[in-house]
Amino acid sequence: MTTALIAFAVMLALAFLGLPIAFALGIVGVVGFMTYTGVEPALYMIGPTIYDSFNNYPLSVIPLFILMGNLVSASGLSRELFRAANAFIGHFRGGLAGATILACGGFSAISGSSVATTATMSQIALPEMRAYNYSRRLAAGSVAAGGTLGIMIPPSIILVIYGIMTETEIGRLFIAGILPGLLALSLYLVAVFAVTAARPELGPAGPRHAWRDRLRALGQVWAVAVLFAIVIGGIYGGVFTPTEAAGIGACGAMYFFLRRSGFDLRGLARIATDTVVTSAMLFIIIVGAELFSNLISMSGLPNMLIDGIQAAGLAPYTVILLMLVIYFVMGMFLDSLGMILLTVPVFYPVISFLGFDLIWFGIIVVTVTEISLITPPIGMNIFIMRSMNRDLPLGTIYTGVLPFVAADVVRLAILTAFPVIALLLPSMMG
């Protein structure tokens, strides 16, 4: 227990000092392993760990889904998603902010990344809301919060990593994220319209579009619906595996890119480079987490926690509540992927021992991780917004996300109290 706690403390200290999380995890994992086995076995562990991480077939869905999202973004479909959503609800108070949330949900269905969703919609939605004199707080908050949908609505890279770490079927995790994702989207819309109902000047109504324009705008986003239906529908029906779905989705996105942009060699090279760089970053973090996880397993920390729970006689939901508190605190200092990789190896044996469904727990973990993306002092989506919009003070963005954080807390309470929301669709899969 002492070794494990020291390892966590040193890792967090290195991360606070500015060392990338991948290297903080890896260095502490290897050095800590040396205290148990000596120098030579610890160094020998590095090579097989790297090989096994990069040679993991289920992880091949990560670069494929990243490629799919990059191709869709480059083809201009993300901008048309916003236009279609705006055509239907833009004439309401706060309608542009609501359209931003809907467009983020649509883009999340083909991206799987909160960072990509936030960065893309920041460039599309913020100028429109500024043109209609929207409050800077509401505009920034809706983009930052909407971006969090990228790791819940399938396909989700975070759910892929969670599934591999817990040996949970990735296809069922994807399907489990649909209803919680729709719940999140709905509560965000409620937050937007509640804020503008109290203070209408924060989100003025835009022009009303004729039904002819609405249907035309809707017809321009059919490609997104087709991709989502093929990828998620195929997984749900048992037609193909998530890895096969990722390959089919990437091919479909390539078709739509070529159809809209032609054979743009420079554009394709840029998309390929972005995909390789993002994928390499994620895999390096995974390698570091595997090295750290080996240390945690060697220390026996999960078994100690189980023994402690038994000795204390804690109720299962009390343990869940304690875990959520830990996630809330860690979310203030760590990025989403770091939280998942750091905590899941410790927590999921406890969850299995207590008899909770690992699919449900995965959705709970992702929900808490989403909240961490927009909470101070370290909120990844907030810093992405700030880096792309230098005229937006951090204080303005933090204030803007507060209604959405409140909506997230409500959503977390609902999902915790009613596991059936996450488990209904997976139980009906083919």
WOPEHU-V57497 format. One record per pair of residues at least 24 apart in sequence whose ideal C-beta (glycine too) atoms are under 10 Angstrom apart, sorted by the first residue. I is the first residue (numbers start at 1). J is the second residue. Records with the same first field share a line. If there is no record, write none. Layout:
I=J / J
//
This chain:
1=299 / 300 / 301 / 304 / 305 / 308
2=299
3=32 / 35 / 36 / 295 / 296 / 298 / 299 / 300 / 301
4=32 / 295 / 296 / 298 / 299 / 300 / 301 / 302 / 304 / 305 / 346
5=299 / 301
6=32 / 35 / 299
7=31 / 32 / 33 / 35 / 292 / 295 / 296 / 299 / 301
8=292 / 296 / 301 / 342 / 343 / 346
11=288 / 292 / 295 / 334 / 338 / 342
12=330 / 333 / 334 / 338 / 342
15=333 / 334 / 335 / 338 / 342 / 378
16=333 / 334 / 378
20=281 / 284 / 285 / 288 / 338
21=284 / 285 / 288 / 289 / 292 / 334 / 335 / 337 / 338 / 339 / 341 / 342
22=281 / 282 / 283 / 284 / 285 / 286 / 287 / 288 / 289 / 291 / 292 / 337 / 338 / 341
23=284 / 285 / 288
24=288 / 292 / 338 / 342
25=284 / 285 / 286 / 287 / 288 / 289 / 290 / 291 / 292 / 293 / 295 / 338 / 341 / 342
26=50 / 284 / 285 / 287 / 288 / 289 / 290 / 291 / 292
27=288 / 291 / 292
28=288 / 291 / 292 / 295
29=287 / 288 / 289 / 290 / 291 / 292 / 293 / 294 / 295 / 296 / 298
30=288 / 291 / 292 / 294 / 295
31=291 / 295
32=291 / 292 / 294 / 295 / 296 / 298 / 299
33=291 / 292 / 294 / 295 / 297 / 298 / 299
34=295
35=295 / 298 / 299
36=294 / 295 / 298 / 299
37=294 / 298
42=291 / 294 / 295
45=290 / 291 / 294 / 295
46=287 / 290 / 291
48=290
49=286 / 287 / 288 / 289 / 290 / 291 / 293 / 294
50=283 / 284 / 286 / 287 / 290 / 291
51=287
52=287 / 290
53=164 / 283 / 284 / 285 / 286 / 287 / 288 / 289 / 290 / 291
54=280 / 283 / 284 / 286 / 287
56=164 / 283 / 286 / 290
57=241 / 243
58=160 / 161 / 163 / 164 / 170 / 241 / 242 / 243
59=157 / 160 / 161 / 164 / 243 / 279 / 282 / 283 / 286
60=160 / 242 / 243 / 246 / 247 / 279
61=112 / 155 / 157 / 160 / 163 / 164 / 170 / 174 / 241 / 242 / 243 / 244 / 245 / 246 / 247 / 249 / 250
62=112 / 113 / 155 / 157 / 160 / 161 / 164 / 246 / 275 / 278 / 279 / 282 / 283 / 286
63=157 / 246 / 250 / 275 / 276 / 278 / 279 / 280 / 282 / 283
64=112 / 155 / 242 / 243 / 244 / 245 / 246 / 247 / 248 / 249 / 250 / 251 / 253 / 275 / 279
65=110 / 111 / 112 / 113 / 154 / 155 / 156 / 157 / 160 / 231 / 242 / 245 / 246 / 247 / 249 / 250 / 253 / 275 / 279
66=111 / 112 / 113 / 116 / 155 / 157 / 246 / 250 / 271 / 274 / 275 / 276 / 277 / 278 / 279 / 282
67=246 / 247 / 249 / 250 / 251 / 253 / 254 / 271 / 272 / 274 / 275 / 276 / 278 / 279
68=110 / 111 / 112 / 155 / 227 / 231 / 245 / 246 / 247 / 248 / 249 / 250 / 251 / 252 / 253 / 254 / 275
69=107 / 108 / 109 / 110 / 111 / 112 / 113 / 116 / 117 / 120 / 150 / 155 / 157 / 249 / 250 / 253 / 271 / 274 / 275 / 278
70=111 / 113 / 116 / 120 / 250 / 253 / 257 / 270 / 271 / 272 / 273 / 274 / 275 / 278
71=110 / 227 / 249 / 250 / 251 / 252 / 253 / 254 / 255 / 256 / 257 / 258 / 261 / 267 / 268 / 271 / 272 / 275
72=107 / 109 / 110 / 111 / 116 / 120 / 223 / 224 / 227 / 249 / 252 / 253 / 254 / 256 / 257
73=107 / 110 / 111 / 116 / 117 / 119 / 120 / 123 / 253 / 257 / 271 / 274
74=253 / 256 / 257 / 260 / 261 / 264 / 267 / 268 / 270 / 271 / 274
75=223 / 253 / 254 / 255 / 256 / 257 / 258 / 259 / 260 / 261 / 267 / 271
76=124 / 220 / 256 / 257 / 260 / 261
77=106 / 107 / 110 / 220 / 221 / 222 / 223 / 224 / 227 / 253 / 256 / 257 / 260
78=103 / 104 / 106 / 107 / 110 / 111 / 116 / 117 / 120 / 121 / 123 / 124 / 125 / 221 / 224
79=103 / 107 / 120 / 121 / 123 / 124 / 125 / 220
80=106 / 124 / 217 / 218 / 219 / 220 / 221 / 222 / 223 / 224
81=105 / 106 / 107 / 109 / 110 / 120 / 121 / 124 / 217 / 220 / 221 / 224
82=106 / 107 / 120 / 121 / 124 / 125 / 128 / 217 / 221
83=124 / 128 / 209 / 213 / 216 / 217 / 218 / 220 / 221
84=214 / 215 / 216 / 217 / 218 / 219 / 220 / 221 / 222 / 224
85=125 / 217 / 218 / 221
86=125 / 128 / 206 / 207 / 209 / 214 / 217
87=206 / 207 / 208 / 209 / 210 / 211 / 213 / 214 / 215 / 216 / 217 / 218 / 220
88=209 / 211 / 214 / 217 / 218
89=189 / 192 / 193 / 206 / 209
90=128 / 132 / 205 / 206 / 207 / 208 / 209
91=205 / 206 / 207 / 208 / 209
92=192 / 193 / 196 / 203 / 205 / 206 / 208
93=192 / 193 / 195 / 196 / 197 / 199 / 200 / 201 / 202 / 203 / 204 / 205 / 206
94=129 / 134 / 135 / 138 / 142 / 189 / 191 / 192 / 193 / 194 / 195 / 196 / 197 / 199 / 200 / 202 / 203 / 204 / 205 / 206
95=132 / 192 / 193 / 196 / 203 / 204 / 205 / 206 / 207 / 208
96=125 / 126 / 128 / 129 / 130 / 131 / 132 / 134 / 138 / 139 / 142 / 192 / 203 / 204 / 205 / 206
97=125 / 129 / 134 / 135 / 138 / 139 / 141 / 142 / 143 / 145 / 146 / 188 / 189 / 191 / 192 / 193 / 195 / 196 / 202 / 203 / 400
98=142 / 146 / 185 / 188 / 189 / 190 / 191 / 192 / 193 / 196 / 203
99=125 / 128 / 129 / 142 / 146 / 189 / 192 / 206
100=124 / 125 / 126 / 128 / 129 / 134 / 138 / 139 / 141 / 142 / 143 / 145 / 146 / 147 / 188 / 192
101=125 / 142 / 143 / 145 / 146 / 147 / 149 / 184 / 185 / 186 / 187 / 188 / 189 / 191 / 192 / 404
102=146 / 149 / 185 / 188 / 189
103=143 / 146 / 221
104=142 / 143 / 144 / 145 / 146 / 147 / 148 / 149 / 150 / 153 / 185 / 188
105=146 / 149 / 150 / 152 / 153 / 181 / 182 / 184 / 185 / 186 / 188 / 189
106=149 / 153 / 185 / 221 / 224 / 225 / 228
107=146 / 147 / 149 / 150 / 153 / 224
108=146 / 147 / 148 / 149 / 150 / 151 / 152 / 153 / 154 / 155 / 156 / 177 / 181 / 184 / 185 / 228
109=149 / 150 / 153 / 154 / 155 / 156 / 178 / 181 / 224 / 225 / 227 / 228 / 229 / 231 / 232
110=153 / 154 / 155 / 223 / 224 / 225 / 227 / 228 / 231 / 232 / 249 / 252 / 253
111=147 / 149 / 150 / 151 / 153 / 155 / 156 / 157
112=150 / 151 / 152 / 153 / 154 / 155 / 156 / 157 / 158 / 159 / 160 / 174 / 246 / 249
113=147 / 150 / 151 / 155 / 156 / 157 / 158 / 278 / 282
114=144 / 146 / 147 / 148 / 149 / 150 / 151 / 152 / 156 / 157 / 158 / 336 / 369 / 370 / 373 / 374 / 380 / 381 / 384
115=147 / 150 / 151 / 157 / 278 / 335 / 336 / 373 / 380 / 381 / 384
116=147 / 150 / 157 / 274 / 278 / 384
117=143 / 146 / 147 / 148 / 149 / 150 / 151 / 153 / 381 / 384
118=143 / 144 / 145 / 146 / 147 / 148 / 149 / 150 / 373 / 374 / 380 / 381 / 382 / 383 / 384 / 385 / 388
119=143 / 147 / 381 / 384 / 385 / 387 / 388
120=147 / 150
121=146 / 147 / 150 / 385
122=146 / 147 / 381 / 384 / 385 / 387 / 388 / 389 / 392
123=388 / 389
126=385 / 388 / 389 / 392
127=389
128=206
129=203 / 204 / 206
130=389 / 391
131=206
132=203 / 204 / 205 / 206 / 207
133=201 / 202 / 203 / 204
134=196 / 201 / 202 / 203 / 204 / 206
135=195 / 196 / 199 / 201 / 202 / 203 / 204 / 396 / 399 / 400
136=202 / 389 / 391 / 392 / 393 / 396 / 397 / 399 / 400
137=195 / 202 / 392 / 395 / 396 / 397 / 398 / 399 / 400 / 401 / 402 / 403
138=191 / 192 / 195 / 196 / 199 / 202 / 203 / 399 / 400 / 403
139=202 / 203 / 385 / 389 / 392 / 396 / 397 / 400
140=381 / 382 / 385 / 386 / 389 / 392 / 393 / 394 / 396 / 397 / 398 / 399 / 400 / 401
141=188 / 191 / 192 / 195 / 374 / 382 / 385 / 396 / 397 / 398 / 399 / 400 / 401 / 402 / 403 / 404 / 405
142=188 / 189 / 191 / 192 / 195 / 203 / 400 / 401 / 403 / 404
143=381 / 384 / 385 / 388 / 389 / 397 / 400 / 401
144=373 / 374 / 379 / 380 / 381 / 382 / 383 / 384 / 385 / 386 / 397 / 398 / 400 / 401 / 404
145=184 / 187 / 188 / 191 / 192 / 370 / 371 / 373 / 374 / 381 / 382 / 400 / 401 / 402 / 403 / 404 / 405 / 407 / 408
146=184 / 185 / 188 / 192 / 381 / 404
147=370 / 373 / 374 / 380 / 381 / 382 / 384 / 385
148=184 / 188 / 336 / 366 / 367 / 369 / 370 / 371 / 372 / 373 / 374 / 379 / 380 / 381 / 401 / 404 / 408
149=177 / 181 / 182 / 184 / 185 / 188 / 370
150=181 / 370 / 373 / 381
151=177 / 181 / 336 / 337 / 340 / 366 / 367 / 369 / 370 / 373
152=176 / 177 / 178 / 180 / 181 / 182 / 183 / 184 / 185 / 363 / 366 / 367 / 369 / 370 / 411
153=177 / 178 / 180 / 181 / 182 / 184 / 185 / 228 / 232
154=178 / 181 / 228 / 231 / 232 / 235 / 236 / 242 / 245
155=228 / 231 / 232 / 235 / 242 / 245 / 246 / 249
156=181 / 362 / 366
157=278 / 279 / 282 / 336 / 337
158=336 / 337 / 339 / 340 / 362 / 365 / 366 / 369 / 370
159=242 / 340 / 359 / 362 / 363 / 365 / 366
160=242 / 243 / 246 / 282
161=282 / 285 / 286 / 289 / 337 / 340 / 341 / 344
162=340 / 341 / 344 / 348 / 358 / 359 / 361 / 362 / 363 / 365 / 366 / 369
163=242 / 358 / 359 / 362
164=286
165=286 / 289 / 290 / 293 / 340 / 341 / 344 / 345 / 348 / 362
166=344 / 345 / 347 / 348 / 349 / 351 / 352 / 358 / 359 / 361 / 362 / 365
167=348 / 358
168=348 / 357 / 358 / 359 / 361 / 362
169=235 / 241 / 242 / 358 / 359 / 426 / 429
170=235 / 241 / 242 / 243 / 245 / 246 / 362
171=232 / 234 / 235 / 236 / 238 / 240 / 241 / 242 / 243 / 245 / 426 / 429 / 430
172=235 / 236 / 242 / 358 / 359 / 362 / 423 / 425 / 426 / 427 / 429
173=242 / 358 / 359 / 362 / 363 / 366 / 422 / 426
174=231 / 232 / 235 / 236 / 242 / 245 / 425 / 426 / 429
175=232 / 235 / 236 / 359 / 422 / 423 / 424 / 425 / 426 / 427 / 428 / 429
176=357 / 359 / 360 / 362 / 363 / 366 / 421 / 422 / 423 / 424 / 425 / 426 / 427 / 429
177=232 / 359 / 362 / 363 / 366 / 367 / 422 / 425 / 426
178=232 / 236 / 422 / 424 / 425 / 426
179=363 / 415 / 420 / 421 / 422 / 423 / 424 / 425
180=360 / 363 / 364 / 366 / 367 / 370 / 411 / 412 / 414 / 415 / 421 / 422
181=363 / 366 / 367 / 370
182=421
183=367 / 407 / 410 / 411 / 414 / 415 / 418 / 421 / 422
184=367 / 370 / 404 / 407 / 408 / 411 / 412 / 415
186=407 / 411
187=404 / 406 / 407 / 408 / 409 / 410 / 411 / 414
188=403 / 404 / 407 / 408 / 411
189=407
190=403 / 407 / 410
191=401 / 402 / 403 / 404 / 405 / 406 / 407 / 408 / 410
192=403 / 404 / 407
194=403 / 406 / 407
195=400 / 402 / 403 / 404
198=403
202=400
223=252 / 253 / 255 / 256 / 257 / 259 / 260
224=253 / 256
226=252 / 256
227=252 / 253 / 255 / 256
234=430
235=429 / 430
236=425 / 426 / 428 / 429 / 430
237=429 / 430
238=429 / 430
239=430
250=275
281=337
282=337
285=335 / 337 / 338 / 340 / 341
286=337 / 341
288=338 / 341
289=337 / 338 / 340 / 341 / 342 / 344 / 345
290=341 / 345
292=341 / 342 / 345
293=341 / 342 / 344 / 345 / 346
294=345
295=345
296=342 / 345 / 346
297=345 / 346 / 349
299=346
301=345 / 346 / 349
302=345 / 346 / 347 / 348 / 349 / 350 / 352 / 353
303=349 / 350 / 353
304=346
305=346 / 347 / 349 / 350 / 353
306=349 / 350 / 352 / 353 / 354
308=350
309=350 / 353 / 354
310=353
314=354
315=354
316=350 / 351 / 353 / 354 / 355 / 356
317=354 / 356 / 416 / 417
319=347 / 350 / 351 / 353 / 354 / 356
320=347 / 350 / 351 / 354 / 356 / 361 / 364 / 416
321=416
323=347 / 350 / 351 / 361 / 364 / 365 / 368
324=364 / 365 / 367 / 368 / 371 / 412 / 413 / 416
325=368
326=368
327=364 / 365 / 367 / 368 / 369 / 371 / 372 / 412
328=368 / 371 / 372 / 375 / 409 / 412
329=372
330=368 / 369 / 372
331=368 / 369 / 370 / 371 / 372 / 373 / 374 / 375 / 378 / 379
332=372 / 375 / 376 / 377 / 378 / 379
333=372 / 377 / 378
334=369 / 372 / 378 / 380
335=369 / 372 / 373 / 378 / 379 / 380 / 383
336=365 / 366 / 368 / 369 / 370 / 371 / 372 / 373 / 379 / 380 / 381
337=369 / 380
338=369 / 372
339=365 / 368 / 369 / 372
340=365 / 366 / 368 / 369
343=368 / 369
356=419
357=419 / 422 / 423 / 426
359=419 / 422 / 423 / 426 / 427
360=415 / 416 / 418 / 419 / 420 / 421 / 422 / 423 / 426
361=419 / 422
362=422
363=415 / 416 / 419 / 421 / 422 / 423
364=412 / 415 / 416 / 419 / 422
366=415 / 422
367=408 / 409 / 411 / 412 / 414 / 415 / 416 / 422
368=408 / 412
370=404 / 408 / 411 / 412
371=401 / 404 / 405 / 407 / 408 / 409 / 411 / 412
372=408
373=401 / 408
374=398 / 400 / 401 / 402 / 404 / 405 / 408
375=401 / 402 / 405 / 408
376=401 / 405
379=405
//
